[in-house]
Amino acid sequence: MTNTVPGPAQKPDDGIDLMELAGHLWAGKLWIVRITTVALALGAFSVLKATPIYQASGLLQLEEKSGALALPEGMQELLGGDGGKSAGAAEMAIMGSRMVMGEVVQGLGLDIEARPRPWPFLGMLPVRLGVPDHLFSARQHGNESISVSELEIPEAWIGAELVLRITGPNTFRLTLPDGNMLEGQARQRLTRVDAAVSILVDDLDGPAGREFLLVRRARAAEVARLQANFSVSEAPKGSSILRVTYNDPSPRRAERILDAISQAYVSQNIARSAAEARSSLKFIDEQLPRAENAVKEAQDALNAYRQSQHSVDVDYETKSLLDRATRIETELNALSLKEEELKDRYTVQHPLYQALLQNRATLEAQLADLRKSTSDLPETQKEIFNLTRNLEVAQQVYVQLLNRQQELRVVQASTVGSVRVIDTAYSNGRKIEPRSSKIMAIHLFAGLVLGAGFVLGRRMLRRGIRGGQDIEELGLPVFATVNFSPEAANHLRQKGRLPIMALTKPEDLVVEALRSLRTSLHFGMLDATTKTVLFTSAAPRAGKTFISVNFAVVAAQAGQRVCLIDADLRQGYLRRYLGKDKNTPGLSEYLAQEMSLQEVMLDGPVEGIRVLTSGRFPPNPSELLMRAEFDELLKTLSAEFDLVIIDSPPALAVTDPVVIGRYAGARIFVARHLETMTGELEAVKRAFETAGSKVTGAILNGYKVEEGTRYGGAYHYYNHRYEYRTDGK
């Protein structure tokens, strides 16, 4: 009876069999579980080693310039109170600018970094696992703190690390980048004049031996770091409500920095809102002394002329001309003041600027006409007119400057900016990074994908024999299919005597398969010339020795007289199943005519079995096997025993099995499931046929049921290099 395994069914090449894919994945479920477990372990490691990041958030509102609401209409123009809202995009850009961030860095001293010495590669993992202090006292453990308010170092050391080591309560040793060391105390300034080093440690807490890294960062680098961790957005769009956030490993530090950013932005906003009034006020303050001097000089000139001419007043007509001229001069001076303000806001081509220039031209034309009208006045009246006009104009200018000065001071004092802080910075203490659930989900998905890819890729690359049909397609019958046994697979890893499964586990499916082999060989060897059976394989580790020994026991238990021969004169280890050492005499000694058959024949593990081990490994194994003595030996044993089992070396490694095959009645090829290639089986078959014999049949060994599902894909042929040397086993 032949025990075979169904081979793969034919299917179209252009289709995808989902059931087939599912079968492959189920067959490789252990690999998928292993790879997914590794991926999850890596994910957990990355989560545990990562430094937690917390977020502080706040809320600001952009509103109309409130300073214009309580002022007169004329003064609202100075503030630009046109009722429009601040542009959200522009304000967000200003808030994240180097100007604002630079003020925060300087105000909080953020360019000084002081942190515990971290663990290389492991990150925060030892801290979370609670590694005891005494094991690695210098590294971060979470029970240390430091605060440094002052750190002055040479320009060349900017960005370099200074190592501070706690030596005792509130005492430390500072190692400089040049290797020099300084001893200091907390809350006392430590200075080294020759090295231009000054440091003030405000707070120091931790066990002796703990180390901290101190770094003075470049201002630009720290500003860039703040910009990277800061974000501002308008939510909802067009609402003029700004949501600001800042990320930092410390929630309290994140709140402090975000509040500082908000306050710096509000301060510059107020300063920006009052800048126009401040600029105009500066101009007025510069003009007032000059206007006051102009009034005094005009008054003195008028009084001096009156005294010299004994004239006190002007007539009615002259008075009318004087009033008109004074009014025009006053308007011209007002236009001059307005022009100074417009210069800071608009160009000459602006409509407002052009209107001012046109008004000035009109007034100057009117003033020129008045001057022509006064040319007909008597000389005394004309001089009195001019001096009086100069005095009144100077007085009007002075009064206007005083009034504008008071208005601008009120404007400057009333400016509160166009930004209002609604919510100050707050952190709820929940970390935003690492996102443990997201990272673990990604690693789980990646593990499943990689595991599935590995399983499917391995099946695509492997073209080993998958079932009995692959062997039968080559024209060989399958005498038995022996299931995979972990215990049998581990035999060669054991030291000392090897167990015989037919004796230790007689009910195992492996032993049942060998009993099926016994039946199959009984009918398969009815026409054989001798009772000898040769077991060979294409390469080592196929399990032929295991099958030979256990099959001999099964045959003997059925009442047959069995002779078991180890014909592997290079690496034979059948002796280990009997507990014999490598110097035990055997086949090589007999063929070399050093000992008789009775001297080298040993009792088997059960009654009915006689064993002939390989003996000492000779330098010329092939020559010994080709001697006539070996043929005579097989004939003698075949006449004496019911079954002679020969365990030979791999057929593609050496030529010994082909030599022995000429004398054997049956030649059985042992194929390893998914490992022995069909090309190897074909090569062995051709080698025996070339030598004048043929392979009788095959045994599929180590069959894994879960791996036996059919699968598609291209077959890839590989060139295997067989090395089968004598190593003294």
KAKA-V901320 format. One record per backbone hydrogen bond with DSSP energy under -0.5 kcal/mol. NH is the residue of the N-H (numbers start at 1). CO is the residue of the C=O. If there is no record, write none. Layout:
NH_CO / NH_CO
This chain:
3_479 / 4_2 / 15_12 / 17_15 / 18_16 / 21_17 / 22_18 / 23_19 / 24_20 / 25_21 / 26_22 / 27_23 / 28_24 / 29_26 / 32_28 / 33_29 / 34_30 / 35_31 / 36_32 / 37_33 / 38_34 / 39_35 / 40_36 / 41_37 / 42_38 / 43_39 / 44_40 / 45_41 / 46_42 / 47_43 / 48_44 / 49_45 / 50_46 / 53_433 / 54_248 / 55_430 / 56_246 / 57_426 / 58_244 / 59_423 / 60_242 / 61_420 / 62_240 / 63_61 / 63_418 / 66_64 / 66_417 / 68_65 / 69_66 / 70_66 / 71_68 / 76_72 / 77_73 / 78_75 / 79_75 / 79_76 / 80_76 / 80_77 / 81_76 / 82_80 / 91_87 / 92_88 / 93_89 / 94_90 / 95_91 / 96_92 / 97_94 / 101_97 / 102_98 / 103_99 / 104_100 / 105_101 / 106_102 / 107_103 / 108_104 / 109_105 / 110_105 / 111_105 / 112_109 / 113_111 / 113_215 / 114_112 / 115_213 / 117_211 / 119_123 / 122_120 / 123_119 / 124_49 / 125_122 / 128_124 / 129_125 / 130_126 / 130_127 / 131_126 / 135_132 / 136_132 / 139_136 / 140_117 / 145_205 / 147_203 / 149_200 / 150_200 / 152_198 / 153_151 / 157_154 / 158_155 / 159_216 / 160_157 / 162_214 / 163_175 / 164_162 / 164_212 / 165_163 / 165_173 / 166_210 / 167_171 / 168_171 / 171_168 / 172_184 / 173_165 / 174_182 / 175_163 / 175_173 / 176_174 / 176_180 / 179_176 / 182_174 / 184_172 / 186_170 / 187_201 / 188_185 / 190_199 / 191_189 / 192_197 / 196_192 / 196_193 / 197_192 / 198_152 / 199_190 / 200_150 / 202_147 / 202_200 / 203_147 / 205_145 / 209_166 / 210_207 / 211_138 / 212_164 / 213_115 / 214_162 / 214_212 / 215_113 / 216_160 / 217_111 / 217_215 / 222_218 / 223_219 / 224_220 / 225_221 / 226_222 / 227_223 / 228_224 / 229_225 / 230_226 / 231_245 / 233_243 / 235_233 / 235_241 / 239_236 / 242_60 / 242_240 / 243_233 / 243_241 / 244_58 / 244_242 / 245_231 / 246_56 / 247_229 / 248_54 / 254_250 / 255_251 / 256_252 / 257_253 / 258_254 / 259_255 / 260_256 / 261_257 / 262_258 / 263_259 / 264_260 / 265_261 / 266_262 / 267_263 / 268_264 / 269_265 / 270_266 / 271_267 / 272_268 / 273_269 / 274_270 / 275_272 / 278_274 / 279_275 / 280_276 / 281_277 / 282_278 / 283_279 / 284_280 / 285_281 / 286_282 / 287_283 / 288_284 / 289_285 / 290_286 / 291_287 / 292_288 / 293_289 / 294_290 / 295_291 / 296_292 / 297_293 / 298_294 / 299_295 / 300_296 / 301_297 / 302_298 / 303_299 / 304_300 / 305_301 / 306_302 / 307_303 / 308_304 / 309_305 / 310_306 / 311_306 / 319_315 / 320_316 / 321_317 / 322_318 / 323_319 / 324_320 / 325_321 / 326_322 / 327_323 / 328_324 / 329_325 / 330_326 / 331_327 / 332_328 / 333_329 / 334_330 / 335_331 / 336_332 / 337_333 / 338_334 / 339_335 / 340_336 / 341_337 / 342_338 / 343_339 / 344_340 / 344_341 / 345_342 / 346_342 / 350_347 / 354_350 / 355_351 / 356_352 / 357_353 / 358_354 / 359_355 / 360_356 / 361_357 / 362_358 / 363_359 / 364_360 / 365_361 / 366_362 / 367_363 / 368_364 / 369_365 / 370_366 / 371_367 / 372_368 / 373_369 / 374_370 / 375_372 / 376_373 / 377_374 / 382_378 / 383_379 / 384_380 / 385_381 / 386_382 / 387_383 / 388_384 / 389_385 / 390_386 / 391_387 / 392_388 / 393_389 / 394_390 / 395_391 / 396_392 / 397_393 / 398_394 / 399_395 / 400_396 / 401_397 / 402_398 / 403_399 / 404_400 / 405_401 / 406_402 / 407_403 / 408_404 / 409_405 / 410_406 / 411_407 / 412_408 / 413_409 / 414_410 / 415_411 / 415_412 / 420_61 / 422_59 / 422_420 / 423_59 / 426_57 / 431_429 / 432_53 / 433_53 / 436_434 / 439_435 / 440_436 / 441_437 / 442_438 / 443_439 / 444_440 / 445_441 / 446_442 / 447_443 / 448_444 / 449_445 / 450_446 / 451_447 / 452_448 / 453_449 / 454_450 / 455_451 / 456_452 / 457_453 / 458_454 / 459_455 / 460_456 / 461_457 / 462_458 / 465_676 / 469_5 / 470_467 / 471_467 / 472_468 / 473_469 / 474_471 / 475_472 / 476_471 / 477_696 / 479_477 / 479_698 / 480_698 / 482_480 / 482_700 / 483_481 / 484_703 / 489_485 / 490_486 / 491_488 / 493_490 / 494_490 / 494_491 / 498_576 / 501_499 / 503_500 / 504_500 / 505_501 / 508_505 / 512_508 / 513_509 / 514_510 / 515_511 / 516_512 / 517_513 / 518_514 / 519_515 / 520_516 / 521_517 / 522_518 / 523_519 / 524_520 / 525_521 / 526_523 / 528_525 / 533_644 / 534_666 / 535_533 / 535_646 / 536_534 / 536_668 / 542_539 / 547_543 / 548_544 / 549_545 / 550_546 / 551_547 / 552_548 / 553_549 / 554_550 / 555_551 / 556_552 / 557_553 / 558_554 / 558_555 / 559_556 / 560_555 / 562_560 / 562_608 / 563_643 / 564_610 / 565_563 / 565_645 / 566_612 / 567_565 / 567_647 / 568_647 / 569_567 / 572_568 / 576_573 / 577_574 / 578_575 / 579_575 / 580_575 / 584_581 / 587_613 / 588_614 / 590_586 / 591_587 / 592_588 / 593_590 / 594_589 / 595_589 / 600_596 / 601_597 / 602_611 / 604_609 / 609_606 / 610_562 / 611_602 / 612_564 / 613_611 / 624_620 / 625_621 / 626_622 / 627_624 / 630_627 / 631_627 / 632_628 / 633_629 / 634_630 / 635_631 / 636_632 / 637_633 / 638_634 / 639_635 / 640_636 / 641_637 / 642_561 / 643_561 / 644_531 / 645_563 / 645_643 / 646_533 / 646_644 / 647_565 / 647_645 / 648_535 / 648_646 / 651_537 / 652_538 / 653_650 / 654_650 / 659_655 / 660_656 / 661_657 / 662_658 / 662_659 / 663_660 / 664_660 / 665_532 / 666_532 / 668_534 / 668_666 / 669_667 / 669_697 / 670_536 / 670_668 / 671_669 / 671_699 / 673_701 / 674_465 / 675_672 / 676_672 / 678_463 / 681_677 / 682_678 / 683_679 / 684_680 / 685_681 / 686_682 / 687_683 / 688_684 / 689_685 / 690_686 / 691_687 / 692_689 / 693_688 / 696_667 / 697_667 / 698_477 / 699_669 / 700_480 / 701_671 / 701_699 / 703_482 / 705_703 / 707_704 / 708_704 / 708_705 / 720_718 / 722_720 / 723_721 / 727_570 / 727_725 / 728_570
